[in-house]
Amino acid sequence: MVDETSVNDAPGTQSGLEQGSADRSPDRWDLAVIGLGYVGLPLAQAAAGAGLRVIGLDLIQSLVDGLNAGRSHVDDLSNADIATMLAQGFVATTDETVLAHSRTVVICVPTPLDDDNRPDLGAVTGAGRTISRNLRPGTLVVLESTTWPGTTEEVLRPILEESGLVAGQDFQLAYSPERIDPGNPTYGFRNTPKVVGGLTTHCRDRAAQFYGRMVEQVVPVNGLAEAEMAKLLENTYRHVNIALVNEMAMFCDELDIDLWEAIEAASTKPFGFQAFRPGPGVGGHCIPVDPNYLSHRVRRLGYPFRFVELAQEVNERMPAYVVARITRMLNNRARAVNGSTVLLLGVTYKADIADERETPALPLARRLRMLGANVCYADPYVADWTVSGKPVTRVVDVGQALADADITVLLQPHAAFDLAEVQSRAKLVLDTRGVLTDSDTVERL
Ligand SMILES: NC(=O)c1ccc[n+]([C@@H]2O[C@H](COP(=O)([O-])OP(=O)(O)OC[C@H]3O[C@@H](n4cnc5c(N)ncnc54)[C@H](O)[C@@H]3O)[C@@H](O)[C@H]2O)c1
């Protein structure tokens, strides 16, 4: 068994890509992270902080150059964090041969959907082939990307075994889902328990020992598929419950019931209830995407995963519903959407982060434009925003824009926004997050 306890003798003594690539000793690196994005970089940070010698591999040269020059491109890490990692010996590279000199290799590449909404495992299989070309006996390979249960064993394992080495025997194979919540000030890498499943008990134990170096709690599970399923259960649970309150928001409006107040009241129950709140639609790389991975797997059994498909349908309807509410509010003021100026506040997928992936602001803006609205936006995190190939005007003076716009739609309550100003200065506001107070000019979703 490979001993995970041996660590960098002198953290901070290695730096520079040339040094990393030139040293061909088999155990030059304790960890190679493949994919230096929202998931890979925090892992590299935690491992470097725990004294491991860490190298990061990515396909994008400019991203690698930026990191080696101390520039962060993800919300949760500052440039100062990257500088600390570099001082601890972290190096980023596009040179795949470093994998042959790493005791553990962790895959953190994207798992998006293709144009037909089916799982696209291209990055995972690509990373697998990269490892396979460089795999040596004794390496621990861990997949962290979110994917359908069965992927590690059915898809990744055969690719890795093209190396001629056998999983569970010559090298260890494990799956450990990443649960990072970008922008969460309370739970980060270290204090979020890490679920780990292995191909064999030894694979699992080795992976558990590896993560035990950098997280407070490791949760070992018996199989790879159980670890894969745990992640999809978490995100499907969230997706379905958001859809539940979104659907409630639509009929509560017609019933003239204040759902926000009902949610606060229900939240006082100390057991058996977890509060979810409505919104303009779901976004980000996880919630709108991951449940599709599970329904894809279930469909191969010959039947649909109805909860997920229903949740998808409800959540995808939300931008159109928000447009319908905007239309009604303008109509009540004898105005049409056509020709009105609509100010969108916050166009990222969640508050206080810069990530725009799958943001519901996009279909919303597209629909408003189709109806002839003049759409503008304010977002401290988004300098340029293009919808259907056409730039959207960014307002600089938010206070003036609130007063000028026919209607303001609060999509993300970034901390930088002055909510009191939004409440008092805007002509009309649709608050999709329930953070303002209902009034003659303000309606909550
Ligand atoms: N972002 C999140 O909040 C989050 C949370 C939990 C889990 N996840 C999951 O983690 C995985 C990674 O997501 P992310 O948000 O970090 O993605 P990301 O797009 O931020 O970063 C992925 C990186 O991988 C690189 N890459 C792609 N293919 C590669 C290859 N073959 N070799 C080397 N590098 C390659 C890309 O260039 C990119 O820099 C996904 O499966 C995602 O579902 C994401």
The ligand as an ORCA input file, in Angstrom:
! r2SCAN-3c Opt
* xyz 0 1
  N     -18.949     24.889     -9.865
  C     -19.550     24.306     -8.850
  O     -20.135     24.975     -8.000
  C     -19.544     22.797     -8.674
  C     -19.892     22.262     -7.431
  C     -19.861     20.894     -7.243
  C     -19.512     20.064     -8.306
  N     -19.206     20.596     -9.519
  C     -18.810     19.662    -10.597
  O     -17.393     19.680    -10.721
  C     -17.007     19.507    -12.092
  C     -16.126     20.660    -12.539
  O     -16.881     21.865    -12.493
  P     -16.214     23.309    -12.438
  O     -17.319     24.245    -12.088
  O     -14.980     23.291    -11.621
  O     -15.809     23.519    -13.998
  P     -14.942     24.712    -14.595
  O     -15.440     24.913    -15.982
  O     -14.906     25.868    -13.644
  O     -13.455     24.137    -14.666
  C     -13.119     23.012    -15.369
  C     -11.715     23.154    -15.947
  O     -11.379     21.901    -16.559
  C     -10.588     22.168    -17.700
  N     -10.615     20.987    -18.561
  C     -11.631     20.517    -19.328
  N     -11.264     19.358    -19.918
  C      -9.997     19.095    -19.528
  C      -9.075     18.056    -19.797
  N      -9.405     17.027    -20.583
  N      -7.852     18.116    -19.237
  C      -7.511     19.146    -18.422
  N      -8.352     20.162    -18.112
  C      -9.575     20.136    -18.668
  C     -11.221     23.406    -18.298
  O     -10.326     24.071    -19.160
  C     -11.571     24.210    -17.035
  O     -10.540     25.115    -16.693
  C     -18.318     19.372    -12.875
  O     -18.639     18.020    -12.996
  C     -19.326     20.038    -11.960
  O     -20.632     19.534    -12.165
  C     -19.181     21.949     -9.730
*
